[in-house]
Amino acid sequence: MNYLVDQYGKNMLSGQEEINEIDWLHANVGKKPAIAALDLIDYSPSRAEHGLSSTEAEKAIAWDKQGGIVTFAWHWNAPKGLIDTQGKEWWRGFYADSTTFDIEYAMNHPESEDYKLLIRDIDVIAGQLKKLQDAKVPVLFRPLHEAEGKWFWWGAKGPEPVKKLYILMHDRLTNVHKLNNLIWVWNSVAPDWYPGDEYVDILSFDSYPQAGDYSPQIAKYEDLVALGKDKKLVAMSENGPIPDPDLMKAYQAHWSWFATWYGDFVRDGKQNSLEHLKKVYNHPNVITLDELPTNLKTYGITEQPSVPGSFTLNAAGETAKVSLSWTASANAKSYEVKRSTTENGAFATVVSDVYGSSYTDTAVTADTTYYYQIVAKNDAGQTLSNTASAAPKADTQQPTTGLLLQYRTADTKVNDNHLNPQFQIVNKGTTSVPINELKIRYYYTIDGDREQTFNCDYATLSCSKLNGKLVKMEKAETGADYYLEVSFNSDAGVLAPGGSTGDIQTRIHKTDWSNYNESDDYSYKGTQTSFADHLKVTLYHNGVLVWGTEPTAN
């Protein structure tokens, strides 16, 4: 980004869609562009379902190794509703006329299948962008492009739904998937379509004038400068004819880069004559691949990062878990938790990216000694902590008389977009208890305050006879800032001595489907997949605690 800022107003970077077109330019013009423009299109799940696959991420990594810059668009094939008739084939599913998918409905109904499919698709793309982050490839990322044209499904219902979707995507890729290699490029000119300065790094326009029109497109440039209040870079993110660099300089149209579309737009001699291409690619104010600096990723940074500093790990065995804490490592961006069952054995990764200085490991067996190491990481390298060991303690049960609450989890993944606690209440006393006098509480951390939804997936006594509410605690405690409270209606019946409520299967998710991290949740026990007593879920009879232990502060 520093390099783009430094060149802005002085030089324009050259760009070209598709690697094979770059090869054509090299053979016919003698130069390669600074920027390779690629597309995430075939990673779209609805295209993968038809057998398509892509190697665009690998091409991007290879281009980065040549010293080039990468930009990605995403012709997002609609998640569902592909019409798939002649002229509206499934592979045209990014066009509004080839799908029935309704972005407005999806964004207004976060509980709907349509919304969930949007999240699914974004998460798939996140996996490819994460490959690039791991390979240290920065990306000029231009999703939901040309929205105001309304020819793509994401723009078909006007500005509000697409702005919501863009902000959702920005939040999910940044805060849920922790991607930090994206430079966000917005691609509409009209002010009412603009999602906001905080979500946009660069403004852009796709330029397709008549063949051979090499004018600088000054009007669109000035519109974008005004939209960004002259505080954002402005780029020509797609183009047919390339603006003449001399005219751009004369009119002060300081496009940050151009990226010529493929096929006839670069090869036919009409959109861009070979003479014009040679002029552009050899112009002193146009940057090509061979002119990019070798320190592109650290350009303008006078103080280079150093590897993380030394730090100390401590481990403590607690009931059904091991709590890890470590001193902060100077310059560390994230930490990786590793574990072994022998002191000198192989250490396997438990979790790859922790951004604080503590972690709770609940996937453990009581009275087993575990050995831990923490890896502090940044772009410059890694630093390993000391080895610390601890053994979790057995989960001592309360007396097996009276009312008991048993728990199991239906989900052993600690990082996903839902919680699945399941319960049953057992009466080991000698008197019957009306079930509507009982309440269950399950304690957890929300990991990013969002609106949440409770679902009863199944209950032996019927989901219609119970209610769930999600309560924000007045004071957060260790492993808990929210709890699920399950209560029962008057028609739930009576729990006889020796009887059980049977399964009560619940599910919680955020309305934006962002992830929870259950690893440090007070009530979560990932190893308990069959019903058994569990002290960290609580049961109340007429408001009085009769089972379990409520969370308390450290």
Secondary structure by P-SEA (a helix, b strand, c coil): caaaaaacccbbbbbbccaaaaaaaaacccbbbcbbbbbcccccaaaaaaccccaaaaaaaaaaaabbbbbbbbccccccccccccccccccccccccccccaaaaaaccccaaaaaaaaaaaaaaaaaaaaaaaccccccccccccccccccccccccaaaaaaaaaaaaaacccccccccbbbbcccccccccccccccbbbbbbbccccccccaaaaaaaaaaaacccbbbbcccccccccaaaaaaacccccbbbbbccccccccccccaaaaaaaaaccccccccccccccccccccccccccccbbbbbbbcccbbbbbbcccccccbbbbbbbcccccbbbbccccccccbbbbccccccbbbbbbbbbbcccccccccbbbbbbbcccccccccbbbbbbbccccccccbbbbbbccccccccccccccbbbbbbbbcccccbbbbbbcccccccccbbbbbbbbccccccccbbbbbbbcccccccccccccccbbbbbbcccccccccccccccccccccccccccbbbbcccccccccccccc
